[in-house]
Amino acid sequence: MRSILAQLFMRRSRERGFTLIELLVAMAVITVGVTGALSLLIHSIASAQAVRNEVIGTNLAQEALEIVHSIRDQNVVDGRAWSEGLTVGQVFRVEAFQGGLLSRDDGATLNIDADGFYTYGAGTPTAFKRTVAFDAYSDPARDRKVTITVTWPGRTFTAAGVITDWR
């Protein structure tokens, strides 16, 4: 009779709860799942920051090219040579709010002001640097090669184009 009771008891004890091995396996599975999810989250956040910087860098380069076009157009409107100030062989800083091209590049980083604009004036320092360089192209009297470089830690974005005397 005891052996029947012992078998019944053993069967019930196996069916009612978890053994230590089952508990350890379950904890390992949960740990692997949580670790994988956290790893994915961390990677996603890092990727989002990289993409954010890429978008900012691209927009800063586009803004610089538009400023160069504006300087060329304003030169023509004011009756000056179209290329005045677009000196071949020099590297400049460029800023939208201080009249376009600034003095030669001194390695200064851009700041972001209270309105969210990137400037060399007052504001919170950023990691972005932006330069504009002019080189001779096919006809120095009629065109210039424009190279815009935006750098931030771990990345450099370069855009190039040709600006011409459109008259």
N, C-alpha and C positions, 0 to 999 in steps of 0.2 A: 504494500500500500504506500509505503514511503517513497518508493521509486516513482510511482505514478504521481504523487503530490510534488515530488521534487521536479519531475519533468514539467508538470503544469506550472509550477512556480517559475521555472527557468524560461518557459515559453512566454509567460505573461511579462516577466521582467524585461525581456528583449523587446516586446511589443510596446511597452508603456513609455519608455524614456530613450534618451540618447546615450550611447556609450561615449567614453572619453575620446576615442578615435574619431567617431562621427562628429563630435563637437570640434575637434582640432581641424578636421577636413573642412567643415563649414566655415570656421573662422579664417582659414587660409583662402578659401574661395572668396569670401567677403573682402578680405584684405587686398587680394589681387584686383578685385573689381573696383574698390575705392581708390587704390593707388593708380590704376589705369585712368580712371575718371579725373583725378587730380592732375595727373601728368598731362592729359589732354587739355584741361583748363589752363594750366600754366603755359603750355605751348600756344594755345589760342590767344592768350593775353599778350605774349611776346610778339606773335605774328601781327596782331592788331596794332601794336605800337610801331612796328617796322613799316606797316602799310601806311599808318598815319604820317610818319616822317617822310615817306616816299611821296605822298600826296602834297604835303607842305613844300618839300623840295622842288617838285615839279611846278607847283604854282608860283613859287618864288622865281624860278627861271623864266616862266612865261611872263610874269610881271616885269622882269628886267628887260626882256625883249620888247615889250610894249612901251616901256619908258624910253628905250633907244629910238624906237620909231617916232615917239612923240617929240623927242629932241630934234630929230631930223626934220620932222614936219614943222616944228616951231621955228627952226632956223630958216626955212624957206619962207614962211609967213612973215618973218621979221626982216627979210631981205638979205640975210647972211648966206654964206656958202653952206650948202646942205650938210657938209661934213664938219662944220665948225664944232670943236670940242670932242669929236670922235677920232682922237689921235691914234694913229697906227703905232703899234709897239708898246703901248702902255696898258696897264691893268688898273681898272677903276673899281670903286665901290659904287653901288647904284641904290638910290632911294627915291620912292615916289613922292614923298612929302617935302623934300629939300631941294627941289629943282632938278632932279635927275641924277646925273653923274656927279660924284663927289671926288675928293682928292684921290690920289693913288691909293691902292689897297694897302691898309696897314694891319691886316689880319683881324680886325675887330669882328666880333660876332653881332648878329642882329638881336635886338630886344623886341619884346612884344608889349605894346602899350595897353592902357586900360580899355581901349576900344577894340583890341584884338588885331591891330595892324603891326606889321613887322617894320621896325625903324632902327636907325642908329642913335636916335634920341633917347629920352627917358623911357624907362619901362623895365620889365623883368627880363634878365638875360636868357637867351636861348643858346642852343648848340649850333645854330645855323650860321654859315658864312656864305656870302655871295659876292662874286666878282664878275666884271665884264671886261673882255679884252678885244681889241680891234687889230686886225691884220690886213695886209694888202690882199686883194683878190685879183681879178683879171685886168681891171682898168682902175688904177688908184684915183683917177679923177671922177669916176662914175660909181664905184662900189667899194664896199668894205666887208670883210668877213667878221662876223660877230660871234664870239665864244663866251657863253655864260656858264659859270661853274658854281654850283651850290654844294657845300660840304657840310656834313654833320658826322658825329662819331660813327665810324665803321662804314661810311658810305660817301661817295662823291657822285654827283649827277652833273653831266655836261650836256649842254645843248648848243648847237651851232647853226648859224644861218647867214644869209647875205643880205645886206641892206644897200639899197641903190638910190641914186639920184633919180627920182621918178618924174622929174619935169621934162 
